């Protein structure tokens, strides 16, 4: 029968960009650590600890002693552990960790700010872009080409 003390969870990757996916797999084992070769257990997956957030798809019983789920990264942060419950009880082996990193820049979520709403002729204001991904995570590295444009009003400037 399935043992919570020997069954293990693995991940297809240790990190994912927000919006990206990895696969989590539970390998069911008996008390002696032998892989089970049939399905039928009630399995759910969860995350615990860290600040990275994820969502989980539907669990697939592969009918060979393994159970898998698609894990989607949402909020970037520190590593979170991915575990599995069998009939509501968690496995007790060491859990793998997943780090969610920011995804690609989003023009919808990114924010532009201006140091002042008005400026006297001959003075300057600073325009800042906080680049964010589609999930609202701040991007932590550069590399994108950014062009600022002005529109509306009667003022001109460069």
N, C-alpha and C positions, 0 to 999 in steps of 0.2 A: 504494500500500500504506500501511498505518497507520504513522504516525510518532509515536514517543514524545516527540519534541521539540516538536510542535505540537498534539497532542491535549490537550483541557482537561477539567477536572472543575468542575462548578458545584453549588451547593447551593440548595435551595428556600428556605432561611432561614439566617441566620448564628448563630442561637441557638435552643435548645430546652429545655424543662423536662424534668427526669428523668421518664422514662416516655413522653415525647412523641416524635414522629417528624418527620424531614425526609427529603427525597429527594435523593440524590446522583446526578448524571448525568455520564457520560463522553461527550464528543463526540469521536468518532474523526475524525482529519484526516490528510491526506497531507502530504508534506514541504513542499509549497507553501502549506499552511494551508487547503486546501479541505476542506470537510466531506465525509466519506465517506457514501455513501447506502445501504450494505448492511451486514449484520451478519456474524457468523461467528467473531469473535475470542473468545479465552478471557480473560475479564476478572474480576478480583477487586478489591475495595475494601479500604482499610486506613486506620487513623488513626496519626498520629505526632506526638510532642511534646505539650506542654501536660499538664494534669492532668485534663481532662474525659475521661470514658470513654464508649464507645458499643458497641453491638452492630450487626451488619449482617445483613439478611435475605438471601434468595437474589437473585442478580443476574439481571435480565431483559435479554435481547438484544431490543431493539425492532425489529430487522431494518431499521433505517434509518440506521445509523451511530452510534446512541446506545445506551448501556447504562445501566440505572438500578438503584438499590438503595434499600431503606428503611433509614434509619439511626435507631436508637433511642437516646436519651440515657439514661445510667445513673448515672454518678458526676459530680456537679457539680464544676467547677474552672475552670482557665484554658483559653483557646482551644486546640484541637487541630486539626491539619491533616488534611484528608480527601483521600486520593489513590487512584489506581487503578494496578493492575498489568495489563499485557497480556502474556499468555503468560509470566508470572512476572517481567517487567521493569517497573519503575515509569515512569510518564510523568514528564517532566522540566520541564514548565511549572509556573508558580507555583500552589500548591495553595490552595484556599479553606480558611477556618478555621471551626470550629464551637465555640461555647461552650455547655456544659450547665449550666443553672441548677437549683436545687432545685425539686422539684415541690410538690404540695399536701401539707398537713400530714397525717400518718398517726398515728392513735391507737395503732397496733400498734408502730411503730418509735420514737415519741417516748419520752423518758425523764424520769421524775420523780425528783428527789433531795431529801434532807432534810439540813439542816446538822448535825443530831444525832439519834441514835436515841431519846434520852430528853430530857425537859425537866422542870425543877422547876416547881411551881405558881407562877404569876405571871411566869414567864420566857417567852421566845419562841424559836422555831426558824424558819429560813427554808426554804420549800419552793420548789424551782426546777423549771421545765419546760424541757427542751431539746427544742424542736420539731424533728422530722425528717420527711422525706418517706418514701414507700414503699420507697425504695432506701437509706435510712439516711443521706441527706445532711442536714446541719444546715441548717435554714431560716435565711436571712440577713436577713429582714425580719419585722416584726410584722403585726398586723391581725386575727389570729384571736381569737375570744372563748374564754377559758380559765376554767373553774370548777374549783376544787379541792374535793374532798369527803373526809371521813374515814370510815373504817369499821372495825369490829372493835374489840376491847379494851373496857376499861371507862372510859378517860379521856374527858374532854370538852374541847372547846376551840373557838376561832373563828379 
